[in-house]
Amino acid sequence: MQHSAAAWLVEIALALRVFGPDVIRGCRRLLTAGVRIGIAQLTGARTPARTPEPQREAS
């Protein structure tokens, strides 16, 4: 079965029209989740490292 160039363009345009909004919405959700995870890791990594207390000699 052979397709002309016009038929391929119509099929591609139809696929973009049908699936385009869902793809864009999915990408936005992934980017939003990535930003949330990135912010959580940055704020979690900013806590200062705890220095060990000197050991006290028992009397």
VENWO-V12153 format. One record per residue. N is the residue number from 1. PSI is psi as a letter, one per 30 degrees, with the letter a starting at -180 (999 if undefined). OMEGA is omega in radians with two decimals (999 if undefined). D_CENTER is the distance of its C-alpha to the mean C-alpha in Angstrom with 1 decimal. Layout:
N_PSI_OMEGA_D_CENTER / N_PSI_OMEGA_D_CENTER
This chain:
1_k_-3.09_40.3 / 2_k_3.12_39.7 / 3_k_3.06_37.5 / 4_l_3.14_38.3 / 5_e_3.14_35.9 / 6_e_3.12_36.1 / 7_e_3.11_35.1 / 8_e_3.13_32.0 / 9_e_3.12_31.0 / 10_e_3.13_31.6 / 11_e_3.14_29.6 / 12_e_3.11_26.6 / 13_e_3.12_26.9 / 14_e_3.12_27.2 / 15_e_3.10_24.1 / 16_e_-3.14_22.1 / 17_e_-3.08_23.8 / 18_e_-3.01_23.1 / 19_f_-3.09_19.6 / 20_e_-3.13_18.2 / 21_e_3.12_17.5 / 22_e_3.12_15.7 / 23_e_3.13_13.5 / 24_e_3.13_12.7 / 25_e_3.11_12.2 / 26_e_3.11_9.8 / 27_e_3.11_7.7 / 28_e_3.13_8.2 / 29_e_3.12_7.4 / 30_e_3.11_3.9 / 31_e_3.12_3.8 / 32_e_3.11_6.3 / 33_e_3.12_5.3 / 34_e_3.11_3.6 / 35_e_3.13_6.8 / 36_e_3.13_8.8 / 37_e_3.14_8.4 / 38_e_3.12_9.2 / 39_e_3.14_12.0 / 40_e_3.13_13.3 / 41_e_3.13_13.7 / 42_e_-3.14_15.3 / 43_e_3.10_17.7 / 44_e_-3.10_18.5 / 45_f_-3.09_19.4 / 46_f_3.13_21.7 / 47_k_-3.10_24.3 / 48_k_3.12_27.4 / 49_k_-3.11_28.6 / 50_k_3.12_31.6 / 51_k_-3.13_34.8 / 52_k_3.12_37.2 / 53_k_3.13_40.3 / 54_k_-3.14_43.6 / 55_k_3.14_45.4 / 56_k_3.13_48.6 / 57_k_3.12_51.8 / 58_k_-3.12_53.4 / 59_999_999_56.9
